[in-house]
Protein backbone atom coordinates (compact mmCIF):
# COMPACT_ATOMS: atom_id res chain seq x y z
CA UNK A 1 0.00 0.00 0.00
CA UNK A 2 2.85 2.36 0.85
CA UNK A 3 4.48 1.69 -2.55
CA UNK A 4 1.16 2.46 -4.27
CA UNK A 5 0.87 5.81 -2.43
CA UNK A 6 4.44 6.76 -3.33
CA UNK A 7 3.86 5.76 -6.97
CA UNK A 8 0.68 7.85 -7.15
CA UNK A 9 2.42 10.89 -5.62
CA UNK A 10 5.36 10.61 -8.04
CA UNK A 11 2.96 10.19 -10.97
CA UNK A 12 0.89 13.22 -9.89
CA UNK A 13 3.99 15.39 -9.52
CA UNK A 14 5.27 14.26 -12.91
CA UNK A 15 1.99 15.07 -14.63
CA UNK A 16 1.86 18.49 -12.99
CA UNK A 17 5.08 19.36 -14.80
CA UNK A 18 3.81 18.18 -18.20
CA UNK A 19 1.93 21.42 -18.99
CA UNK A 20 3.37 23.80 -21.57
CA UNK A 21 5.04 26.39 -19.34
CA UNK A 22 5.22 28.98 -22.10
CA UNK A 23 1.40 29.25 -22.20
CA UNK A 24 0.49 31.81 -19.56
CA UNK A 25 -2.83 32.83 -18.07
CA UNK A 26 -4.11 36.40 -18.30
CA UNK A 27 -6.79 37.78 -16.02
CA UNK A 28 -6.74 41.51 -16.79
CA UNK A 29 -8.87 43.86 -18.87
CA UNK A 30 -9.61 42.60 -22.40
CA UNK A 31 -7.37 43.76 -25.23
CA UNK A 32 -9.73 45.51 -27.63
CA UNK A 33 -7.13 46.51 -30.24
CA UNK A 34 -3.46 46.37 -31.15
CA UNK A 35 -1.56 49.27 -32.69
CA UNK A 36 1.76 48.81 -34.46
CA UNK A 37 3.79 51.94 -35.25
CA UNK A 38 6.36 50.67 -37.73
CA UNK A 39 8.49 53.83 -37.93
CA UNK A 40 8.85 53.92 -34.13
CA UNK A 41 9.25 50.11 -33.84
CA UNK A 42 6.54 50.04 -31.15
CA UNK A 43 3.49 47.88 -30.57
CA UNK A 44 0.70 48.73 -28.10
CA UNK A 45 -2.01 46.49 -26.66
CA UNK A 46 -5.03 48.61 -25.75
CA UNK A 47 -8.23 48.18 -23.79
CA UNK A 48 -10.39 50.98 -25.16
CA UNK A 49 -8.14 54.06 -25.10
CA UNK A 50 -5.93 52.72 -22.28
CA UNK A 51 -2.52 51.26 -23.18
CA UNK A 52 -2.13 47.99 -21.29
CA UNK A 53 1.30 47.03 -22.64
CA UNK A 54 3.96 48.51 -24.91
CA UNK A 55 6.69 46.58 -26.75
CA UNK A 56 9.76 47.33 -28.83
CA UNK A 57 9.46 45.35 -32.07
CA UNK A 58 11.40 44.10 -35.04
CA UNK A 59 9.88 44.00 -38.52
CA UNK A 60 10.53 42.53 -41.94
CA UNK A 61 14.02 42.93 -43.37
CA UNK A 62 12.74 45.75 -45.68
CA UNK A 63 10.42 47.49 -43.22
CA UNK A 64 9.48 50.65 -45.14
CA UNK A 65 6.24 50.45 -47.10
CA UNK A 66 3.28 48.08 -47.29
CA UNK A 67 3.81 44.40 -48.04
CA UNK A 68 3.03 43.89 -51.73
CA UNK A 69 4.01 40.29 -52.44
CA UNK A 70 5.62 37.19 -51.02
CA UNK A 71 9.32 37.59 -50.41
CA UNK A 72 9.47 41.40 -50.43
CA UNK A 73 10.56 41.51 -46.77
CA UNK A 74 7.96 44.09 -45.82
CA UNK A 75 5.50 44.07 -42.94
CA UNK A 76 1.90 44.82 -44.02
CA UNK A 77 0.19 48.10 -43.25
CA UNK A 78 -3.53 48.52 -42.67
CA UNK A 79 -6.31 47.02 -40.58
CA UNK A 80 -6.20 43.28 -39.97
CA UNK A 81 -7.41 40.89 -37.28
CA UNK A 82 -5.87 38.30 -34.98
CA UNK A 83 -6.95 35.09 -36.69
CA UNK A 84 -5.00 32.21 -35.11
CA UNK A 85 -2.56 31.15 -32.40
CA UNK A 86 0.33 28.76 -32.88
CA UNK A 87 1.70 27.17 -29.68
CA UNK A 88 4.23 25.16 -31.73
CA UNK A 89 5.80 28.06 -33.60
CA UNK A 90 9.39 27.90 -34.77
CA UNK A 91 9.64 31.31 -33.11
CA UNK A 92 8.60 30.19 -29.60
CA UNK A 93 4.90 31.19 -29.84
CA UNK A 94 3.05 33.11 -32.51
CA UNK A 95 -0.21 34.95 -33.06
CA UNK A 96 -1.52 35.14 -36.63
CA UNK A 97 -2.50 38.29 -38.48
CA UNK A 98 -5.20 38.06 -41.19
CA UNK A 99 -2.93 39.23 -44.03
CA UNK A 100 -3.61 39.05 -46.99
CA UNK A 101 -7.01 40.66 -47.32
CA UNK A 102 -8.86 41.01 -50.66
CA UNK A 103 -7.09 44.28 -51.53
CA UNK A 104 -3.68 42.72 -50.79
CA UNK A 105 -4.51 39.73 -53.00
CA UNK A 106 -5.61 41.99 -55.84
CA UNK A 107 -2.48 44.15 -55.61
CA UNK A 108 -0.19 41.10 -55.78
CA UNK A 109 -2.23 39.59 -58.62
CA UNK A 110 -1.86 42.81 -60.67
CA UNK A 111 1.91 42.53 -60.16
CA UNK A 112 1.79 38.90 -61.31
CA UNK A 113 2.95 37.68 -57.90
CA UNK A 114 1.65 35.81 -54.86
CA UNK A 115 0.62 37.99 -51.89
CA UNK A 116 2.30 35.72 -49.36
CA UNK A 117 0.85 35.03 -45.96
CA UNK A 118 1.81 33.56 -42.61
CA UNK A 119 2.26 36.98 -41.05
CA UNK A 120 2.53 36.68 -37.28
CA UNK A 121 3.50 38.40 -34.07
CA UNK A 122 6.17 36.04 -32.76
CA UNK A 123 9.20 35.61 -30.54
CA UNK A 124 12.81 35.06 -31.58
CA UNK A 125 12.83 31.31 -31.01
CA UNK A 126 16.17 29.93 -32.14
CA UNK A 127 16.84 32.80 -34.55
CA UNK A 128 20.44 33.78 -34.06
CA UNK A 129 21.15 35.66 -37.26
CA UNK A 130 23.22 38.80 -37.58
CA UNK A 131 20.30 41.25 -37.82
CA UNK A 132 18.96 41.91 -34.34
CA UNK A 133 16.35 44.53 -35.30
CA UNK A 134 14.47 43.97 -38.58
CA UNK A 135 15.05 40.36 -39.55
CA UNK A 136 11.70 38.67 -40.25
CA UNK A 137 10.15 37.91 -43.63
CA UNK A 138 7.37 40.40 -42.81
CA UNK A 139 6.28 39.47 -39.30
CA UNK A 140 6.39 41.47 -36.07
CA UNK A 141 9.03 40.14 -33.66
CA UNK A 142 9.31 40.57 -29.90
CA UNK A 143 11.27 38.64 -27.26
CA UNK A 144 10.18 35.13 -26.32
CA UNK A 145 9.13 36.34 -22.88
CA UNK A 146 7.05 39.14 -24.42
CA UNK A 147 5.31 36.84 -26.92
CA UNK A 148 4.23 34.62 -24.02
CA UNK A 149 2.47 37.61 -22.49
CA UNK A 150 1.01 38.76 -25.83
CA UNK A 151 -0.20 35.24 -26.66
CA UNK A 152 -2.08 35.07 -23.36
CA UNK A 153 -3.69 38.51 -23.80
CA UNK A 154 -4.90 38.45 -27.42
CA UNK A 155 -8.13 36.82 -28.55
CA UNK A 156 -9.22 35.81 -32.02
CA UNK A 157 -10.92 38.66 -33.85
CA UNK A 158 -8.99 41.44 -32.09
CA UNK A 159 -8.29 44.22 -34.63
CA UNK A 160 -4.66 45.13 -35.31
CA UNK A 161 -3.84 48.49 -36.87
CA UNK A 162 -0.43 48.41 -38.55
CA UNK A 163 0.65 51.99 -39.24
CA UNK A 164 3.63 53.22 -41.31
Phi, psi and omega per residue, in radians:
X1 nan -0.705 -3.137
X2 -1.120 -0.683 3.125
X3 -1.137 -0.683 3.107
X4 -1.098 -0.753 3.113
X5 -1.078 -0.809 -3.137
X6 -1.087 -0.745 3.130
X7 -1.080 -0.771 3.130
X8 -1.129 -0.680 3.115
X9 -1.144 -0.803 3.122
X10 -1.081 -0.747 3.127
X11 -1.102 -0.769 3.133
X12 -1.105 -0.757 3.113
X13 -1.134 -0.678 3.117
X14 -1.132 -0.747 3.132
X15 -1.192 -0.564 3.126
X16 -1.096 -0.516 3.134
X17 -1.536 0.017 -3.097
X18 -1.427 -0.232 -3.129
X19 -1.127 2.757 3.137
X20 -1.419 1.827 -3.011
X21 -1.181 -0.277 3.131
X22 -1.420 -0.192 3.091
X23 -1.574 1.916 -3.107
X24 -1.655 2.929 3.026
X25 -1.840 2.542 3.095
X26 -2.261 2.290 -3.080
X27 -2.286 0.598 -3.128
X28 -1.843 -2.893 3.113
X29 -1.080 2.612 -3.120
X30 -1.205 2.493 3.016
X31 -1.398 2.085 -3.108
X32 -1.738 -0.280 3.046
X33 -2.863 2.815 3.070
X34 -2.144 2.378 3.021
X35 -2.095 2.293 3.063
X36 -2.025 2.173 3.089
X37 -1.915 1.659 -3.020
X38 -1.023 -0.825 -3.070
X39 -1.056 -0.585 -3.129
X40 -1.588 -0.140 -3.075
X41 0.966 0.852 3.141
X42 -2.270 2.540 3.026
X43 -2.270 2.399 -3.111
X44 -2.164 2.346 2.979
X45 -1.780 2.175 -3.056
X46 -2.075 2.606 2.932
X47 -2.081 1.815 -2.976
X48 1.137 -2.201 3.124
X49 -1.655 -0.051 -3.078
X50 -1.563 2.225 3.064
X51 -1.365 2.075 3.106
X52 -1.511 -0.720 -3.120
X53 -2.552 2.661 3.100
X54 -2.327 2.431 -3.108
X55 -2.349 2.524 2.902
X56 -1.411 2.425 -3.037
X57 -2.262 2.774 2.922
X58 -1.930 2.718 -3.085
X59 -2.186 -2.911 3.052
X60 -1.114 2.803 -3.045
X61 -1.210 -0.195 2.967
X62 -2.226 1.370 -2.903
X63 -1.271 -0.329 -3.059
X64 -1.423 2.265 3.115
X65 1.681 2.872 -3.129
X66 -1.394 2.462 3.067
X67 -1.034 2.257 -3.107
X68 -1.971 -0.524 -3.129
X69 -2.833 2.860 -3.140
X70 -1.011 2.291 3.073
X71 1.588 -0.026 -3.098
X72 -1.388 -0.143 3.076
X73 1.309 0.184 -3.123
X74 -1.728 2.680 3.027
X75 -1.671 2.335 -3.110
X76 -1.008 2.807 3.001
X77 -2.255 2.490 3.133
X78 2.324 -2.878 -3.134
X79 -1.793 2.178 3.110
X80 -2.342 -3.015 -3.132
X81 -2.398 2.667 3.004
X82 -1.283 2.108 -3.018
X83 -2.127 -0.052 3.104
X84 -2.964 2.836 3.048
X85 -2.256 2.441 -3.127
X86 -2.160 1.769 3.134
X87 -1.318 -0.181 -3.116
X88 -1.964 0.538 -3.106
X89 -1.103 2.541 2.997
X90 -1.067 -0.446 -3.103
X91 -1.850 0.881 3.060
X92 1.310 -1.270 3.010
X93 -2.488 2.736 3.072
X94 -2.600 2.658 3.132
X95 -2.156 2.125 -3.041
X96 -1.362 2.544 3.088
X97 -1.968 2.442 -2.960
X98 -1.287 0.361 3.019
X99 -1.219 2.412 0.057
X100 -1.610 2.569 2.999
X101 -1.611 -3.067 -3.081
X102 -1.066 -0.739 3.140
X103 -1.114 -0.698 3.108
X104 -1.105 -0.730 3.134
X105 -1.112 -0.731 -3.134
X106 -1.138 -0.757 -3.138
X107 -1.058 -0.787 3.135
X108 -1.146 -0.733 3.132
X109 -1.025 -0.749 3.139
X110 -1.139 -0.431 3.078
X111 -1.520 -0.099 -3.096
X112 1.312 0.465 -3.082
X113 -2.250 2.945 3.038
X114 -1.500 2.500 -3.121
X115 -1.260 -0.364 -3.028
X116 1.450 -2.982 -3.109
X117 3.083 -2.716 -3.114
X118 0.889 0.839 3.063
X119 -1.628 2.211 -3.034
X120 -2.370 2.812 2.773
X121 -1.641 2.160 -3.092
X122 -2.568 2.976 3.084
X123 -1.490 -2.908 3.129
X124 -1.566 -0.461 -3.110
X125 0.973 -2.307 -3.133
X126 -1.672 0.178 3.115
X127 -1.057 2.203 -3.127
X128 -2.402 0.533 -3.109
X129 -1.263 3.076 -3.065
X130 -1.257 -0.504 -3.081
X131 -1.516 2.005 -3.100
X132 -1.613 -0.218 -3.077
X133 -1.810 -1.341 -3.092
X134 -1.867 1.734 -2.979
X135 -2.307 -0.132 -3.049
X136 -1.411 3.051 3.079
X137 -1.497 0.075 -3.138
X138 2.528 -0.024 -3.121
X139 -1.454 3.124 3.085
X140 -1.959 2.072 -3.058
X141 -1.897 2.439 3.038
X142 -2.314 -3.104 3.082
X143 -1.284 2.850 3.106
X144 -1.079 -0.707 3.122
X145 -1.097 -0.738 -3.141
X146 -1.166 -0.697 -3.123
X147 -1.164 -0.494 3.051
X148 -1.088 -0.759 3.112
X149 -1.159 -0.826 -3.133
X150 -1.042 -0.811 3.137
X151 -0.973 -0.706 -3.106
X152 -1.296 -0.448 -3.033
X153 -1.578 -0.529 -3.039
X154 -1.508 2.523 3.098
X155 -2.074 2.684 3.095
X156 -1.018 2.425 3.130
X157 1.613 -0.147 3.117
X158 -1.129 2.243 3.112
X159 -1.265 2.507 3.070
X160 -2.206 2.150 -3.125
X161 -1.796 1.942 -3.118
X162 -1.807 1.940 -3.028
X163 -1.833 2.634 3.135
X164 -1.006 nan nan
